[in-house]
Amino acid sequence: MSDEDLARALRVIPGGSSTSAKSPLRTGMAVFASSAHGCVFNDTDGRSWIDWDMALGTVVWGHSRREIVEAIEAQCRSGILYTVPAHLEFQVAEQILERLDSFASLQFFKSGSESTSAAVRLARAATGRTDIVCGTYHGWHDWAAFHHYGGRPSLGIPEGRYVRWAQRETFDAFCAVIAGAAAAIACPEHWSVDDLRRLRAECTLRGTLLVFDEVKAGIRFSARGVFGAVGVTPDLICMSKGLANGMPLAIVAGSRELMQLCRDTAITGTHAGECLSLASAAACERLLRDSAWPPWDAAAREVMRRASDTIREVGAPLAVEGYPGCFGLTGATGLREHLASRGMFSLGWILPSAAHEPEHFAALADALDQFIRK
């Protein structure tokens, strides 16, 4: 069945999936999902998988979480997209801003790539400058993708004339090219707290806006994201994955003055205020308010500790990298296949959810221990 599905998918969709990270040509695994509940998904061959990817990290509460499904179903009966703004739109904005209490205003988008591109336009409008400093992936749009993918003209991307590419996402690399830039955009989970503080001070000194791309980290790091956990507040923050438990929703948040520029710079989208995603986000905010977050923290830390101990014990050329909400083994060729042989699915990183139970973490720890020793 999976081989037949793969052939059909490749005939009608480039790479077999509209999301490149899920492409069977990239993952080397012809697995197609048919349903998912909690931390398990079922494929078209009838197999069940313990999901350690959770839809690229977006499904933080678990697949088909009852409270979220019920909220979406109820909203379906009231309408999906209206001719005027939905009351729900500003309600959800208020809830998110109450949690991210360093920011006064936000605008909704449908993807992380949209949100980072909007932040870049806002920074250029606010500063009157054009150049952007960055050093890693921030989405598929031209400004972000040219240097990340090696600047190949065959990609169909014009040269990133207004992007100053730092070869490494470090304080020294950013400082070397930051003078006169409109913004510096960074993924803060990759930085030490001291370097984030230094970057914040340098941006303030240079009149450069600091943008945090927390599309991937965000709620996976803490209830208030990386910025809230480390106490370093950017001028603009981009968030997406986890906001609506898999429904398409992203935000850019900042001061009221900065965010008002969205009107002047024509940053808009027909589906930005779509209500099913907003209803899901509202349900997520209610769950978050009533939960100790993140619920996987202690179990994930124990898995990371045990893997690190085994690496030291056997002298394996590996290292544990990341944080409890997203971690993996560097240099771990073959780990994906090793986990698959034990009924666990991962695209290379471990992304826990609120649906994973102690037995799932125990099985993962055993699998990693076996892999490291092997």
C-alpha positions as CSV (number, residue, x, y, z in Angstrom):
1,M,0.0,0.0,0.0
2,S,2.7,2.5,0.9
3,D,4.6,2.0,-2.3
4,E,1.4,2.5,-4.3
5,D,0.6,5.6,-2.2
6,L,4.1,7.0,-2.9
7,A,3.8,6.5,-6.7
8,R,0.4,8.3,-6.6
9,A,1.7,11.1,-4.5
10,L,4.8,11.7,-6.6
11,R,2.6,11.9,-9.7
12,V,0.5,14.8,-8.5
13,I,2.6,16.6,-5.8
14,P,6.3,17.7,-6.2
15,G,8.2,15.5,-3.8
16,G,5.0,13.7,-2.7
17,S,4.2,16.4,-0.1
18,S,3.5,20.1,-0.1
19,T,5.6,20.3,3.0
20,S,9.2,19.7,2.0
21,A,10.3,18.3,5.4
22,K,7.7,15.6,5.1
23,S,8.6,14.6,1.6
24,P,9.2,10.8,1.3
25,L,12.2,11.6,-1.0
26,R,13.7,13.6,1.9
27,T,12.8,11.3,4.8
28,G,13.4,8.1,2.9
29,M,10.2,6.7,4.5
30,A,7.1,6.1,2.4
31,V,4.7,6.5,5.3
32,F,1.2,8.1,4.8
33,A,-1.0,8.9,7.8
34,S,-4.6,7.9,7.9
35,S,-5.5,9.0,11.5
36,A,-3.9,10.2,14.7
37,H,-4.9,10.4,18.4
38,G,-2.8,11.5,21.3
39,C,0.8,10.7,20.5
40,V,0.1,7.9,18.1
41,F,-0.7,8.1,14.3
42,N,-1.8,5.2,12.1
43,D,-0.6,4.8,8.5
44,T,-2.2,3.4,5.4
45,D,-0.5,0.1,5.9
46,G,-2.3,-0.4,9.2
47,R,0.8,0.3,11.4
48,S,0.7,2.4,14.5
49,W,3.6,4.8,15.3
50,I,4.6,6.5,18.5
51,D,4.9,10.1,17.1
52,W,8.1,11.9,18.2
53,D,7.7,14.6,15.5
54,M,4.2,15.8,16.3
55,A,3.6,17.4,12.9
56,L,6.9,19.2,12.8
57,G,6.4,20.3,16.4
58,T,3.0,22.0,16.0
59,V,0.8,19.5,17.9
60,V,1.9,20.3,21.4
61,W,-1.4,19.1,23.1
62,G,-1.6,15.8,21.2
63,H,-3.5,14.8,18.1
64,S,-7.3,15.1,18.2
65,R,-7.3,16.6,21.7
66,R,-10.9,16.5,22.8
67,E,-11.2,20.1,24.0
68,I,-9.7,21.5,20.8
69,V,-11.8,19.3,18.5
70,E,-14.9,20.4,20.3
71,A,-14.0,24.1,20.0
72,I,-13.4,23.6,16.2
73,E,-16.6,21.7,15.7
74,A,-18.6,24.4,17.5
75,Q,-17.0,27.2,15.5
76,C,-17.8,25.3,12.2
77,R,-21.5,25.6,13.1
78,S,-21.1,29.4,13.5
79,G,-19.0,30.1,10.5
80,I,-15.4,29.9,9.3
81,L,-14.5,33.2,7.7
82,Y,-16.7,36.4,7.9
83,T,-17.1,39.5,5.8
84,V,-16.2,41.7,8.8
85,P,-13.8,40.9,11.7
86,A,-14.8,38.2,14.0
87,H,-15.3,39.0,17.7
88,L,-13.1,35.9,18.3
89,E,-10.1,37.6,16.5
90,F,-9.5,40.3,19.1
91,Q,-10.5,37.9,22.0
92,V,-7.7,35.5,21.1
93,A,-5.3,38.4,20.5
94,E,-6.0,39.6,24.1
95,Q,-5.5,36.1,25.5
96,I,-2.1,35.7,23.7
97,L,-0.9,39.2,24.7
98,E,-1.9,38.5,28.3
99,R,0.5,35.5,28.3
100,L,3.2,37.3,26.3
101,D,2.9,40.4,28.5
102,S,5.9,42.2,27.1
103,F,4.0,43.1,24.0
104,A,1.0,45.4,23.4
105,S,-0.2,44.4,19.9
106,L,-0.1,41.6,17.4
107,Q,-1.3,40.6,14.0
108,F,-2.3,37.1,12.8
109,F,-0.9,35.2,9.9
110,K,-1.2,31.7,8.6
111,S,2.5,30.5,8.6
112,G,5.8,31.2,10.2
113,S,7.3,32.3,6.9
114,E,4.6,35.0,6.6
115,S,5.3,36.2,10.1
116,T,9.0,36.6,9.7
117,S,8.6,38.3,6.3
118,A,6.1,40.7,7.9
119,A,8.5,41.5,10.7
120,V,11.2,42.4,8.2
121,R,8.9,44.8,6.4
122,L,7.9,46.4,9.7
123,A,11.5,46.8,10.7
124,R,12.4,48.5,7.3
125,A,9.4,50.8,7.6
126,A,10.2,51.7,11.2
127,T,13.9,52.4,10.7
128,G,14.0,53.7,7.1
129,R,16.8,51.2,6.5
130,T,16.8,48.2,4.2
131,D,19.4,45.6,5.3
132,I,18.6,42.6,7.5
133,V,21.1,40.6,9.5
134,C,20.4,36.9,9.8
135,G,22.3,33.6,9.9
136,T,19.9,30.7,9.7
137,Y,16.6,29.6,8.1
138,H,13.6,32.0,8.6
139,G,11.2,30.7,6.0
140,W,10.9,30.0,2.2
141,H,10.5,33.6,1.1
142,D,13.2,35.1,-1.1
143,W,14.8,37.4,1.4
144,A,15.4,34.6,3.9
145,A,16.1,31.7,1.5
146,F,18.8,32.9,-0.9
147,H,21.8,32.6,1.5
148,H,20.5,29.7,3.5
149,Y,20.4,27.5,0.4
150,G,23.8,28.6,-0.8
151,G,22.9,31.4,-3.2
152,R,22.3,29.1,-6.2
153,P,20.6,31.0,-9.1
154,S,19.0,27.7,-10.1
155,L,16.7,28.0,-7.1
156,G,14.8,30.9,-8.8
157,I,15.7,33.3,-6.0
158,P,17.3,36.6,-6.8
159,E,20.5,37.5,-4.9
160,G,19.7,38.7,-1.4
161,R,21.0,42.2,-1.9
162,Y,19.5,43.5,1.3
163,V,20.4,40.6,3.5
164,R,23.7,40.6,5.4
165,W,24.4,36.9,6.0
166,A,26.3,35.9,9.1
167,Q,28.1,32.7,8.5
168,R,27.2,31.6,12.0
169,E,24.4,32.6,14.2
170,T,26.6,34.1,16.9
171,F,27.0,37.4,18.6
172,D,30.4,38.1,17.0
173,A,29.2,37.2,13.5
174,F,26.1,39.4,13.9
175,C,28.1,42.3,15.3
176,A,30.5,42.3,12.4
177,V,27.7,43.2,10.0
178,I,25.0,44.9,12.1
179,A,25.9,48.6,11.7
180,G,23.2,50.5,9.8
181,A,20.9,47.4,9.5
182,A,17.2,47.7,9.8
183,A,16.9,44.5,11.9
184,A,18.7,41.6,13.2
185,I,16.6,38.4,13.3
186,A,17.7,35.5,15.4
187,C,16.3,32.1,16.7
188,P,17.0,32.7,20.4
189,E,16.9,29.0,21.4
190,H,20.3,28.8,19.6
191,W,21.9,31.5,21.8
192,S,23.3,31.7,25.3
193,V,21.5,34.1,27.6
194,D,24.6,36.3,27.9
195,D,24.9,36.6,24.1
196,L,21.2,37.4,23.8
197,R,21.6,40.2,26.3
198,R,24.7,41.5,24.4
199,L,22.8,41.4,21.1
200,R,19.9,43.2,22.7
201,A,22.2,46.0,23.9
202,E,24.1,46.2,20.6
203,C,20.8,46.5,18.6
204,T,19.6,49.3,20.9
205,L,23.0,51.1,20.5
206,R,22.9,50.8,16.7
207,G,19.2,51.7,16.3
208,T,18.6,48.3,14.8
209,L,15.4,46.4,15.7
210,L,15.8,43.0,17.3
211,V,13.5,40.3,16.0
212,F,13.1,36.9,17.6
213,D,12.0,34.1,15.3
214,E,10.3,31.8,17.8
215,V,8.3,30.1,15.1
216,K,9.8,26.7,16.1
217,A,10.6,27.2,19.8
218,G,7.9,29.5,21.4
219,I,5.6,27.4,23.5
220,R,7.9,24.4,23.2
221,F,10.5,26.3,25.3
222,S,8.2,27.8,27.9
223,A,4.7,29.2,28.3
224,R,6.1,32.7,27.5
225,G,8.6,31.4,24.8
226,V,12.3,31.8,24.9
227,F,12.3,35.5,25.5
228,G,10.1,35.1,28.6
229,A,12.3,32.3,30.0
230,V,15.6,34.1,29.5
231,G,14.3,37.7,30.2
232,V,15.4,39.3,27.0
233,T,12.7,41.1,25.1
234,P,13.0,41.8,21.4
235,D,11.3,44.6,19.5
236,L,9.3,42.1,17.4
237,I,8.5,38.4,18.0
238,C,7.3,35.8,15.5
239,M,5.5,32.7,16.7
240,S,3.5,30.0,15.1
241,K,4.0,26.3,15.9
242,G,1.9,25.3,18.9
243,L,-0.3,28.3,19.0
244,A,-3.3,26.4,17.6
245,N,-2.2,22.7,18.0
246,G,-1.7,22.1,14.3
247,M,-4.2,24.6,12.8
248,P,-2.5,27.2,10.6
249,L,-1.9,30.3,12.8
250,A,1.1,32.6,13.3
251,I,1.7,36.0,14.9
252,V,4.0,39.0,14.9
253,A,3.8,40.9,18.2
254,G,5.5,44.1,19.3
255,S,4.8,47.6,20.7
256,R,1.5,49.3,19.6
257,E,3.5,51.9,17.7
258,L,5.5,49.3,15.7
259,M,2.5,47.1,15.0
260,Q,0.4,50.1,13.7
261,L,2.8,50.1,10.8
262,C,1.0,47.0,9.5
263,R,-1.7,49.2,8.2
264,D,0.7,51.6,6.5
265,T,2.8,48.9,4.8
266,A,-0.2,46.9,3.4
267,I,0.6,43.7,5.5
268,T,-2.6,41.8,5.1
269,G,-4.2,38.5,4.1
270,T,-7.7,37.3,3.4
271,H,-7.5,34.2,5.7
272,A,-5.5,35.8,8.6
273,G,-8.7,36.0,10.7
274,E,-10.0,32.5,9.8
275,C,-12.0,31.3,12.8
276,L,-11.3,27.6,13.1
277,S,-7.7,28.3,13.8
278,L,-8.7,31.0,16.2
279,A,-11.1,28.7,18.0
280,S,-8.3,26.2,18.3
281,A,-6.0,28.8,19.7
282,A,-8.5,29.9,22.2
283,A,-8.9,26.3,23.4
284,C,-5.1,26.0,23.6
285,E,-4.9,29.2,25.7
286,R,-7.5,27.8,28.1
287,L,-5.6,24.6,28.4
288,L,-2.3,26.4,29.0
289,R,-3.8,28.6,31.7
290,D,-4.9,25.5,33.6
291,S,-1.7,23.4,33.1
292,A,1.8,23.2,34.5
293,W,3.9,23.9,31.4
294,P,5.7,22.2,29.8
295,P,4.3,18.9,31.0
296,W,7.1,16.9,29.4
297,D,10.0,18.8,31.0
298,A,11.1,16.4,33.7
299,A,10.7,13.2,31.5
300,A,12.5,14.8,28.6
301,R,15.4,16.0,30.7
302,E,15.7,12.4,32.1
303,V,15.9,11.0,28.6
304,M,18.6,13.6,27.6
305,R,20.6,12.9,30.8
306,R,20.5,9.2,30.3
307,A,21.6,9.5,26.7
308,S,24.5,11.9,27.7
309,D,25.6,9.4,30.4
310,T,25.7,6.5,27.9
311,I,27.6,8.6,25.4
312,R,30.3,9.3,28.0
313,E,30.3,5.7,29.2
314,V,31.0,4.2,25.7
315,G,32.9,7.2,24.2
316,A,30.5,7.4,21.3
317,P,31.1,10.3,18.7
318,L,27.7,11.8,19.5
319,A,26.3,14.6,21.6
320,V,22.8,15.5,22.9
321,E,21.7,18.8,21.5
322,G,18.7,21.1,22.1
323,Y,16.3,21.6,25.0
324,P,13.5,19.4,26.5
325,G,10.9,20.6,24.0
326,C,13.2,19.8,21.0
327,F,16.3,17.6,21.3
328,G,18.3,15.1,19.3
329,L,21.7,13.4,18.8
330,T,24.3,15.1,16.7
331,G,26.2,12.8,14.4
332,A,23.5,10.1,14.7
333,T,23.4,8.6,11.3
334,G,20.8,5.9,11.1
335,L,18.8,7.0,14.2
336,R,15.6,7.6,12.2
337,E,15.7,4.0,10.9
338,H,16.6,2.6,14.4
339,L,13.6,4.3,16.0
340,A,11.3,3.2,13.1
341,S,12.2,-0.4,13.7
342,R,10.8,0.1,17.2
343,G,7.6,1.7,16.1
344,M,8.7,5.3,16.7
345,F,8.6,8.0,14.1
346,S,11.0,10.9,14.1
347,L,12.4,13.1,11.4
348,G,15.6,13.5,13.3
349,W,14.5,15.5,16.4
350,I,12.5,14.5,19.4
351,L,9.5,16.8,19.9
352,P,7.4,15.7,22.9
353,S,3.8,16.6,23.5
354,A,1.4,16.8,26.4
355,A,0.0,13.4,25.2
356,H,3.2,11.4,25.7
357,E,3.1,9.3,28.8
358,P,5.9,8.0,31.1
359,E,6.0,4.7,29.3
360,H,6.7,6.5,26.0
361,F,9.6,8.3,27.4
362,A,11.0,5.1,29.0
363,A,10.8,3.3,25.6
364,L,12.5,6.3,23.9
365,A,15.3,6.3,26.5
366,D,15.8,2.5,26.0
367,A,15.9,3.0,22.2
368,L,18.4,5.8,22.4
369,D,20.6,3.8,24.8
370,Q,20.6,0.8,22.4
371,F,21.4,3.1,19.4
372,I,24.3,4.8,21.2
373,R,25.8,1.5,22.4
374,K,25.4,0.0,18.9
